[in-house]
Amino acid sequence: MPPDHEALTVLLGKMPGVLVAFSGGVDSSLLLAAAHDALGDRVLAVTATSPIQASHELGLARTVAEMLGVRWVTVSTDELSLPAFRLNPADRCYHCKKLRFEALLDLATKEGSATVIEGSNMDDLGDYRPGFAAARELGVRSPFIELGFGKTTIRRLARERGLPNWDQPAAACLASRIPYGEEITRERLARIDCAEHALREMGFRQIRVRDHGTVARIEAPRDDFARFLETEMSDAVVRACHAAGYSFVSLDLQGYRTGSLNETITRRPGSQLES
């Protein structure tokens, strides 16, 4: 067993049982696999279902949980019922994560799982992530941060563990495509999901459709630009975005970058991640 994986299983093995906040992404998948290695049947994977989640993510979570042989359930959350989330302030993620973690903690109590764990890693500390404050407040543990693991280590361990999604592109909730201060609605979330699904079907793996009202601002790696600008492909992309509900389609020349809408806000003490 690689030393990093052994350190992770040793840490998890000291817990009497865990409930894993499981999105189906590479971080939470490795966390779930390591928890299962360490604790066997004393592990429950829980995936939150919500309008802010991309439609394909539930299937990914189911596939990984079944592959690992871990008991998996879903819990429904309605972030749009919270004005503090729906009105999209800069600390939107705090309110989302608080709602979700409270639901997981309630389920953990009913299931007899002593500890709720989640997959934030050291690389997350370099971005604006107010949701992490909710985890700390509620006592949700972040084993990768406790061990100092970043994304490179996690992907390597996931590959060594044989996880099928070890190289899966980074994911974020659909609400992260809407500029701060603009209301998050089911209609906006649906058109983002529809447009991104169509672009993934065209073979674009790392993609974001930022929703600027009637404008879809597409972020993609610069290596994909040439393909986007091929006449037939650009026509197909425009048709897909029009079908999703957008009037105008643009390609962001800066390319894909994590949390680009965070560039528009001022970081304030107490609302950003602190190591």
TAMOVEN-V949732 format. One record per backbone hydrogen bond with DSSP energy under -0.5 kcal/mol. NH is the residue of the N-H (numbers start at 0). CO is the residue of the C=O. If there is no record, write none. Layout:
nh-><NH & NH>
co-><CO & CO>
This chain:
nh-><5 & 6 & 7 & 8 & 9 & 10 & 11 & 12 & 13 & 13 & 14 & 17 & 18 & 19 & 19 & 20 & 20 & 21 & 21 & 22 & 28 & 29 & 30 & 31 & 32 & 33 & 34 & 35 & 36 & 37 & 38 & 39 & 41 & 43 & 44 & 45 & 46 & 48 & 52 & 56 & 59 & 60 & 61 & 62 & 63 & 64 & 65 & 66 & 67 & 68 & 69 & 70 & 72 & 74 & 76 & 80 & 81 & 82 & 84 & 85 & 86 & 87 & 88 & 91 & 93 & 94 & 95 & 96 & 97 & 98 & 99 & 100 & 101 & 102 & 103 & 104 & 105 & 106 & 107 & 108 & 109 & 110 & 111 & 112 & 113 & 114 & 116 & 117 & 121 & 123 & 124 & 124 & 125 & 126 & 128 & 131 & 132 & 133 & 133 & 134 & 135 & 136 & 137 & 138 & 138 & 139 & 140 & 144 & 144 & 145 & 146 & 147 & 147 & 148 & 153 & 154 & 155 & 156 & 157 & 158 & 159 & 160 & 161 & 162 & 165 & 167 & 173 & 175 & 176 & 177 & 178 & 180 & 181 & 183 & 184 & 188 & 189 & 190 & 191 & 192 & 193 & 194 & 195 & 196 & 197 & 198 & 199 & 200 & 201 & 202 & 203 & 204 & 206 & 207 & 209 & 209 & 210 & 211 & 211 & 213 & 214 & 215 & 216 & 216 & 217 & 217 & 218 & 220 & 223 & 224 & 227 & 228 & 229 & 229 & 233 & 234 & 235 & 236 & 237 & 238 & 239 & 240 & 241 & 242 & 243 & 244 & 244 & 245 & 246 & 247 & 249 & 251 & 251 & 254 & 255 & 259 & 261 & 262 & 263 & 264 & 266 & 270 & 272>
co-><1 & 2 & 3 & 4 & 5 & 6 & 7 & 8 & 9 & 10 & 11 & 41 & 114 & 17 & 43 & 18 & 116 & 19 & 45 & 20 & 24 & 25 & 26 & 27 & 28 & 29 & 30 & 31 & 32 & 33 & 34 & 35 & 38 & 17 & 70 & 19 & 72 & 74 & 49 & 53 & 55 & 56 & 57 & 58 & 59 & 60 & 61 & 62 & 63 & 64 & 64 & 42 & 44 & 46 & 48 & 77 & 78 & 80 & 81 & 81 & 82 & 84 & 83 & 88 & 90 & 90 & 91 & 92 & 93 & 94 & 95 & 96 & 97 & 98 & 99 & 100 & 101 & 102 & 103 & 104 & 105 & 106 & 107 & 107 & 111 & 16 & 18 & 140 & 148 & 120 & 120 & 121 & 122 & 123 & 126 & 128 & 129 & 129 & 130 & 130 & 131 & 132 & 133 & 134 & 135 & 134 & 115 & 119 & 141 & 141 & 142 & 143 & 144 & 143 & 149 & 150 & 151 & 152 & 153 & 154 & 155 & 156 & 158 & 157 & 162 & 164 & 51 & 172 & 173 & 174 & 210 & 87 & 178 & 85 & 182 & 184 & 185 & 186 & 187 & 188 & 189 & 190 & 191 & 192 & 193 & 194 & 195 & 196 & 197 & 199 & 198 & 202 & 204 & 218 & 207 & 216 & 176 & 209 & 214 & 211 & 211 & 247 & 209 & 214 & 215 & 249 & 207 & 205 & 220 & 221 & 223 & 224 & 225 & 226 & 229 & 230 & 231 & 232 & 233 & 234 & 235 & 236 & 237 & 238 & 239 & 240 & 241 & 240 & 213 & 213 & 215 & 217 & 249 & 251 & 219 & 256 & 258 & 259 & 260 & 261 & 264 & 267 & 126>
